[in-house]
Amino acid sequence: MKKNWKALVAIAAVMIIVAVAVVLINLRPSDQAVQPEPSADNGMVAGKFGFPVSKINIEEGGTKTADDGRTPIGYNGTCDSAAQAAANYTPALFNVNAKTWEAQKATLNSLAIPGSWTKDATLLGDTWADAAAKGNLSSFDGGWLDEVNVSAGGLYRMVSCEPKKSALVQVVYGGRRVGDTLPGGYFGTASVELTWKDDWKISNTLTRIDDTEFKQRLKDEGPAGGVGGTPTGNMPRLDDSLVARYFEDLSKEGWVEYANATR
């Protein structure tokens, strides 16, 4: 337990480093024109938490799968397909399994337009997987250190989109992360920039809190935080109290539920 606790402290330090230690160089305004937000679908009805419910589903939209045999790829380039791609790519950005980490990174690289962001996006996973390999961190349920489920969050916000060119999508996901005993539940927001290269590819993500240029393109960074209480080991589910807490100081404007969000 003492060794595990020390490992968690070290990993927490790395998480802080990932967030604040990288200094931006040559900051300049984005030369990409701000895209207009897509018009609202007036046919949407309000869901359990008051957000409109889309007709599109998580884990759909692609015509084939990536090398991992799970991640849908091969989209048609519409803005709806960008919302699907962002949801479907989110696990590749955040999942960390000690037994399959190298294969997970290979999948992420296959979905990505290479850039400095990929190193930032995999730094924490590298640290966790290394700690587990050295016996300093105990995994759960077959090697998991961090496991996300987009349906558990089930929200997206289309910040901007131009079909078959570019899109900026925010996705709220649920997750459970290694702890001293049972994994603890949490929710987070992935802010994903997609660029069309005969398919939607990830060209950037908001990984560092000091990435001012990226954050200026967003209304806010989206809901995130722990669930609280005693860890259950189960994937968390949104409820009214969590939605109220996460959105207390954030705008609900533009957020839409995926049709198959867990509610």
Buried (B, 14 or more C-beta within 10 A) or exposed (E): EEEBEEBBEBBEEBBEBBBEEBEEEEEEEEEBEEBEBBEEEEEBEEBEBEBBBBEBBBBBBBEEEBEBEEBBBBBBBBBBBBBBBBBBBBBBBBBBBBBBBEEBBEBBEBBBBEEEBBEBBBBBBBBBBBBBEEEBBBBBEEBBBBBBBBBBBBBBBBBBBBBBEBBBBBBBBBBBBBBEEBBBBBBBBBBBBBBBEEBBBBBBBBBBEEBEEBBEBBEBBBBBEEBEEEBEBEBBBBEEEBBEBBBEEBEEEBBBBBBBBBB
